[in-house]
Amino acid sequence: MERILTLALVAGTVLAAATSRPERRGRNGLSGESKSLESAEYQQIQANENYEIRDYGNIRVVATSKDKTEDNTPTPFFRLYSYIDGQNSQDVKIPMTRPVITKTDTSGVKIMSFVVPKAYKTNTPVPNNPDVKVVDLDVGQVYVKRFLRTSKASDKDLEEMRKNLLDTLSEEGFTDYEPNTWFNVGYNAPFKPEQTYEIWLKRRV
C-alpha cells in the first residue's frame, strides 16, 4: 500500500508538471498540452472546430490489459508506471509521456498504454511484469474530438464523448471509420481540476 501511494504521488506530480503549458498542435506536431513531456507525434490531415483527422502510424507503447474488476481502480496504470519507474530489463527510469491511451472495443476489452519515448524506441527495455508488454500500436489515421472537463471522466462520460464524436461524423456524412474499436485518450493527472480528453476513431484508408 505504501509503495502504491508513493507511486501515485510521483506519477501525479510528473503528469501535473505540464498542465499549465500551452498546447502544441499542427502538421507533424505533437499531440498534447506539454512542452516538458514527450508526446506521440502525428501528422494533421484536416481540422475544424468539430473534429480533426490525424495520422499517427504505429506508436511504440508499453501496454497492459484491463479486466472489468480493474475498471475503477488504478491497478493497470501502476503496472505501467512501475515499468517506467525501473521495473524493466535495463533497470532504467523512463520519462513519463503523453497521452495515456486506452484501446477499447464493444466486447469490453480494454488495453491501457504509455507511449515509449523516442530515446527507447530502438532499444526498448523488456518489462519485468509478464502482464506488461511492449507493442507497436496500430493507430494509423483517426478521427479525433477533444473534450475539456473540470473533473475526471467516468466510463459513462467517456461513452458519451464517443457518441458525441459519432454524431459529429454522422452529421458530416462520414462512414469510413471502425465503429467497434476506439481509443479513450487522457492528458492530465486525475486529481487536476482541468481535464483534457480525446476520443479517437480509427479511419478506414
SVG drawing of the C-alpha trace seen along z (x, -y; Angstrom):
<svg xmlns="http://www.w3.org/2000/svg" viewBox="-26 -28 46 41">
<polyline fill="none" stroke="black" stroke-width="0.4" points="0.0,0.0 2.8,-2.4 4.5,-1.8 1.2,-2.4 0.7,-5.7 4.2,-6.7 3.8,-5.8 0.6,-7.8 2.2,-10.9 5.1,-10.6 3.0,-9.8 0.6,-12.6 3.5,-15.1 5.0,-14.1 1.7,-14.4 0.8,-17.6 4.0,-19.4 2.9,-20.4 -0.8,-21.1 -0.5,-24.9 1.8,-24.8 0.5,-25.8 -0.8,-23.1 1.4,-22.2 -0.5,-21.0 -0.3,-21.1 1.1,-19.3 3.9,-16.9 3.4,-18.4 3.0,-16.8 -0.3,-16.0 -1.0,-17.1 -0.5,-20.3 3.0,-20.0 6.4,-21.1 8.1,-19.2 6.5,-15.7 7.2,-14.0 4.1,-13.2 3.1,-10.9 3.9,-12.5 1.3,-12.8 0.5,-14.5 -2.6,-16.6 -4.5,-15.9 -7.6,-18.0 -9.0,-20.1 -12.0,-22.3 -14.0,-23.3 -15.8,-19.9 -13.1,-17.3 -9.6,-16.6 -8.1,-13.9 -4.6,-12.8 -2.2,-10.2 -0.2,-8.6 1.0,-5.5 2.3,-2.9 3.1,-4.1 5.6,-2.1 3.9,-1.7 4.1,0.3 0.7,1.8 -1.4,3.8 -4.9,5.3 -7.7,4.0 -10.3,6.5 -13.7,5.4 -12.7,5.7 -10.0,3.1 -12.2,0.5 -12.4,-1.7 -9.0,-1.1 -5.5,-2.5 -4.0,1.0 -3.4,1.0 -1.9,-2.5 0.5,-1.5 1.6,1.7 2.7,-0.6 4.1,-3.2 6.2,-0.5 7.7,0.3 8.9,-3.2 9.9,-3.5 12.6,-0.9 10.8,2.5 12.4,3.5 15.3,5.4 17.6,2.4 16.7,1.2 16.2,-2.3 13.8,-5.0 12.0,-6.0 10.4,-9.5 6.6,-9.8 5.0,-10.7 1.6,-11.8 -1.1,-10.8 -2.3,-7.7 -4.1,-5.7 -6.8,-3.1 -7.9,-1.0 -11.5,0.2 -13.9,2.3 -17.6,3.2 -16.8,6.5 -15.4,4.7 -11.7,5.4 -9.5,2.5 -5.8,2.1 -4.0,-0.8 -0.8,-2.1 2.0,-4.6 3.9,-5.9 7.6,-4.8 9.9,-7.9 12.0,-8.2 15.2,-7.5 14.0,-4.0 12.2,-3.0 15.1,-1.1 16.2,0.5 13.1,0.7 13.6,2.3 11.6,5.5 9.0,5.3 9.7,7.5 6.0,8.0 4.6,10.6 1.3,8.7 3.0,5.7 4.1,5.9 6.0,3.7 4.0,3.5 3.6,1.3 0.1,0.0 -1.6,-0.3 -3.3,-3.6 -3.0,-4.9 -5.4,-7.6 -8.0,-8.6 -10.9,-11.0 -10.3,-13.0 -12.6,-15.1 -11.3,-16.8 -13.3,-17.4 -12.4,-19.7 -13.8,-18.9 -13.5,-20.1 -13.3,-16.5 -12.1,-13.1 -14.3,-11.3 -16.2,-8.1 -16.7,-5.3 -20.2,-6.7 -18.7,-10.1 -16.2,-8.6 -19.1,-6.7 -21.0,-10.0 -17.9,-11.5 -17.6,-8.7 -21.3,-9.1 -20.7,-12.8 -18.0,-12.1 -20.1,-9.5 -22.9,-12.1 -20.5,-14.7 -19.2,-12.3 -22.8,-11.3 -23.7,-14.9 -20.7,-15.4 -21.6,-12.4 -18.6,-10.2 -18.9,-6.5 -15.2,-5.5 -14.4,-4.6 -14.2,-1.5 -17.4,-1.7 -16.5,1.2 -13.0,0.1 -11.9,-3.2 -9.3,-4.9 -10.0,-6.8 -7.1,-9.3 -6.2,-11.3 -3.6,-14.1 -3.8,-15.0 -3.2,-13.7 -6.6,-12.6 -6.5,-15.0 -6.1,-18.1 -9.2,-20.4 -8.9,-20.7 -9.0,-17.5 -8.4,-17.1 -9.7,-14.0 -9.8,-12.9 -11.7,-10.2 -10.0,-8.6 -11.9,-6.6 -9.8,-4.7 -10.3,-5.8 -10.5,-3.2 -8.0,-4.2"/>
</svg>
